[in-house]
Amino acid sequence: MTMTPPTQTDTLRSMFGLSESEVLPLMDAISTDENPREAFARATWTGIIEPGDSIAGFVIGILGAAGALDLLVEATPANVWLSTLNGITAAFNTPQPITEEELTASIERWTPRAKSAPALMAIRQAARYGAKLLTPASALWPEGLADLGPAAPAALWVRGTDTALEALKTSIALVGARAATGYGEHVSMEAASGLVDRGFAVVSGAAYGIDGMAHRAALASHGQTIAFLAGGVDRFYPAGHDALLSKIVESGAVISELPMSAAATKWRFLARNRLVAAVTQATVVIEAGWRSGSLNTAGHARELGRPVGAVPGPVTSAASAGCHRLIRDHGATLVTCDEDMAALHPEQLRELGN
């Protein structure tokens, strides 16, 4: 929750020299937040910071996105940031976890990206594509993201339906290898179809292999599916899933914490995995090699206290070595069908069965 910051300047008028008449109509097109200045600042921060930047998350949480952005664009020294932060955290009896050295390094990292042109371009591009901006003040903000603490995203960019966002409350992540075997794709298809029939939404990362099959099966079963991307929601990746992601936009949702046109990178894929784990009630790894990225998603789920399931495969298959590792070494529940997967969240299973 954002603490009440000290008196701020009119952010839109002071920031980048932009006027309300230039920004507010654009914000009206992409956001329903009652505070468009704060929403605009959060949209801007998504292009300034890299996903999972907990120092940015902390200062935004204390000062508000607009207040923190004011300090950044005004080239405020780190010691002044800390003085402001200390004044607020002391009043709320909250510990101050950031050192001046850490904040100085962060400011140096953020400053080159604090530009008006990319911020406005992202908002205009969102309006052009019919994308929406969600912030923690939005009614459809996924509740599970609160468990990420300061590492939660500043905002989310979404293309899709409100119904799909609501469905995140009863969702399960199905993830796995890009280089999936026929066995893995068959299990993914059966699992997604079965979970949809039980009233769950299917969440994944739109990658080739297990992810893509999970999304396709959910769509074929007329269920809700949500894809989290590591780049902008107008820049579908992988390119070979352009048609799939377009279909997901029509009835489900495609989501990213990165602004429009942002490129996917290796680090952003790993950071994206924490969102998949946080918004869902459980994570199931269907097929994974020894070093598969889907194991990273399972790790985030464990850290967040979410149940993790893993599907066993042939002992001779390298594509299932990561699943066997999760079961043997990391306490994952062995699951073989959609009933097992639904049972990872027994309260939801009981509710759906009533």
SULWO-V423554 format. One record per residue. N is the residue number from 1. RES is the residue in one small letter. D_FIRST is the distance of its C-alpha to the first C-alpha in Angstrom with 1 decimal. Layout:
BEGIN
N;RES;D_FIRST / N;RES;D_FIRST
END
This chain:
BEGIN
1;m;0.0 / 2;t;3.8 / 3;m;6.4 / 4;t;9.5 / 5;p;11.8 / 6;p;15.6 / 7;t;17.8 / 8;q;18.0 / 9;t;21.1 / 10;d;21.5 / 11;t;20.2 / 12;l;22.5 / 13;r;25.5 / 14;s;24.9 / 15;m;23.7 / 16;f;26.8 / 17;g;28.8 / 18;l;27.6 / 19;s;28.1 / 20;e;26.2 / 21;s;29.3 / 22;e;29.0 / 23;v;25.4 / 24;l;24.4 / 25;p;27.0 / 26;l;25.9 / 27;m;22.3 / 28;d;23.6 / 29;a;25.5 / 30;i;22.7 / 31;s;19.5 / 32;t;18.9 / 33;d;15.6 / 34;e;16.1 / 35;n;15.1 / 36;p;17.5 / 37;r;17.2 / 38;e;13.6 / 39;a;14.8 / 40;f;17.9 / 41;a;16.2 / 42;r;14.3 / 43;a;17.7 / 44;t;19.3 / 45;w;17.1 / 46;t;18.2 / 47;g;21.7 / 48;i;21.1 / 49;i;19.6 / 50;e;20.9 / 51;p;19.0 / 52;g;17.2 / 53;d;16.9 / 54;s;14.5 / 55;i;15.3 / 56;a;14.3 / 57;g;11.0 / 58;f;10.4 / 59;v;11.7 / 60;i;9.9 / 61;g;6.5 / 62;i;8.3 / 63;l;10.7 / 64;g;9.5 / 65;a;11.9 / 66;a;14.6 / 67;g;14.7 / 68;a;14.9 / 69;l;17.5 / 70;d;19.4 / 71;l;19.9 / 72;l;21.0 / 73;v;23.5 / 74;e;24.9 / 75;a;25.8 / 76;t;24.0 / 77;p;25.2 / 78;a;23.0 / 79;n;23.9 / 80;v;22.5 / 81;w;19.2 / 82;l;19.2 / 83;s;20.3 / 84;t;17.5 / 85;l;14.9 / 86;n;16.9 / 87;g;17.0 / 88;i;13.3 / 89;t;12.8 / 90;a;16.0 / 91;a;15.0 / 92;f;12.1 / 93;n;14.5 / 94;t;12.5 / 95;p;15.0 / 96;q;15.6 / 97;p;16.6 / 98;i;18.0 / 99;t;21.7 / 100;e;23.3 / 101;e;25.4 / 102;e;22.6 / 103;l;20.9 / 104;t;24.3 / 105;a;25.0 / 106;s;21.8 / 107;i;22.6 / 108;e;26.1 / 109;r;25.0 / 110;w;22.6 / 111;t;25.0 / 112;p;27.8 / 113;r;25.6 / 114;a;24.0 / 115;k;26.6 / 116;s;26.7 / 117;a;29.3 / 118;p;27.4 / 119;a;24.3 / 120;l;26.6 / 121;m;28.6 / 122;a;25.8 / 123;i;24.8 / 124;r;28.5 / 125;q;29.1 / 126;a;26.3 / 127;a;27.9 / 128;r;31.3 / 129;y;30.3 / 130;g;28.4 / 131;a;25.2 / 132;k;21.8 / 133;l;18.5 / 134;l;15.4 / 135;t;11.9 / 136;p;8.6 / 137;a;9.5 / 138;s;12.9 / 139;a;14.5 / 140;l;16.0 / 141;w;13.2 / 142;p;14.3 / 143;e;12.4 / 144;g;13.9 / 145;l;12.2 / 146;a;9.1 / 147;d;12.0 / 148;l;12.5 / 149;g;9.8 / 150;p;10.3 / 151;a;13.3 / 152;a;11.7 / 153;p;13.3 / 154;a;12.2 / 155;a;13.9 / 156;l;16.7 / 157;w;20.2 / 158;v;22.0 / 159;r;25.6 / 160;g;26.6 / 161;t;26.1 / 162;d;23.4 / 163;t;25.3 / 164;a;24.8 / 165;l;21.0 / 166;e;21.2 / 167;a;23.5 / 168;l;21.0 / 169;k;20.2 / 170;t;23.7 / 171;s;24.5 / 172;i;26.2 / 173;a;26.5 / 174;l;30.2 / 175;v;30.8 / 176;g;33.8 / 177;a;36.5 / 178;r;37.4 / 179;a;41.0 / 180;a;41.0 / 181;t;44.3 / 182;g;45.8 / 183;y;44.9 / 184;g;41.2 / 185;e;41.1 / 186;h;42.9 / 187;v;40.5 / 188;s;37.5 / 189;m;39.2 / 190;e;40.0 / 191;a;36.5 / 192;a;34.7 / 193;s;37.2 / 194;g;37.1 / 195;l;33.3 / 196;v;33.3 / 197;d;36.1 / 198;r;33.9 / 199;g;31.1 / 200;f;28.8 / 201;a;27.5 / 202;v;28.5 / 203;v;26.2 / 204;s;27.7 / 205;g;28.0 / 206;a;31.1 / 207;a;33.2 / 208;y;36.9 / 209;g;38.2 / 210;i;36.1 / 211;d;33.1 / 212;g;35.3 / 213;m;37.3 / 214;a;34.4 / 215;h;33.2 / 216;r;36.8 / 217;a;37.5 / 218;a;34.4 / 219;l;35.6 / 220;a;39.1 / 221;s;38.1 / 222;h;36.3 / 223;g;32.9 / 224;q;29.5 / 225;t;28.8 / 226;i;25.9 / 227;a;26.5 / 228;f;24.1 / 229;l;25.7 / 230;a;25.7 / 231;g;26.6 / 232;g;26.3 / 233;v;26.7 / 234;d;29.8 / 235;r;31.3 / 236;f;32.1 / 237;y;32.8 / 238;p;35.1 / 239;a;37.5 / 240;g;39.6 / 241;h;36.8 / 242;d;36.6 / 243;a;38.2 / 244;l;36.1 / 245;l;32.8 / 246;s;34.2 / 247;k;35.0 / 248;i;31.5 / 249;v;30.1 / 250;e;32.5 / 251;s;31.4 / 252;g;28.4 / 253;a;25.7 / 254;v;25.7 / 255;i;22.3 / 256;s;21.4 / 257;e;18.6 / 258;l;21.4 / 259;p;22.8 / 260;m;26.0 / 261;s;29.1 / 262;a;27.4 / 263;a;29.8 / 264;a;29.3 / 265;t;29.9 / 266;k;30.4 / 267;w;27.2 / 268;r;25.2 / 269;f;26.8 / 270;l;25.7 / 271;a;22.1 / 272;r;22.2 / 273;n;23.2 / 274;r;19.9 / 275;l;18.5 / 276;v;21.6 / 277;a;21.0 / 278;a;17.4 / 279;v;17.8 / 280;t;21.1 / 281;q;22.2 / 282;a;24.9 / 283;t;26.6 / 284;v;30.3 / 285;v;32.4 / 286;i;35.6 / 287;e;37.6 / 288;a;36.8 / 289;g;38.9 / 290;w;38.6 / 291;r;36.3 / 292;s;34.7 / 293;g;31.3 / 294;s;30.4 / 295;l;30.5 / 296;n;27.5 / 297;t;25.6 / 298;a;26.9 / 299;g;25.7 / 300;h;22.1 / 301;a;22.4 / 302;r;23.9 / 303;e;21.2 / 304;l;18.6 / 305;g;20.9 / 306;r;22.1 / 307;p;25.9 / 308;v;28.2 / 309;g;31.6 / 310;a;34.4 / 311;v;37.7 / 312;p;40.8 / 313;g;43.4 / 314;p;47.0 / 315;v;47.3 / 316;t;49.3 / 317;s;46.5 / 318;a;44.5 / 319;a;42.0 / 320;s;41.0 / 321;a;41.0 / 322;g;37.2 / 323;c;36.9 / 324;h;39.4 / 325;r;37.6 / 326;l;34.3 / 327;i;36.3 / 328;r;38.4 / 329;d;36.1 / 330;h;32.5 / 331;g;32.6 / 332;a;32.3 / 333;t;33.8 / 334;l;37.0 / 335;v;36.8 / 336;t;39.7 / 337;c;38.8 / 338;d;36.2 / 339;e;36.7 / 340;d;35.8 / 341;m;32.7 / 342;a;31.5 / 343;a;32.1 / 344;l;29.6 / 345;h;27.1 / 346;p;29.4 / 347;e;27.2 / 348;q;27.0 / 349;l;30.7 / 350;r;31.5 / 351;e;29.6 / 352;l;31.3 / 353;g;34.6 / 354;n;34.6
END
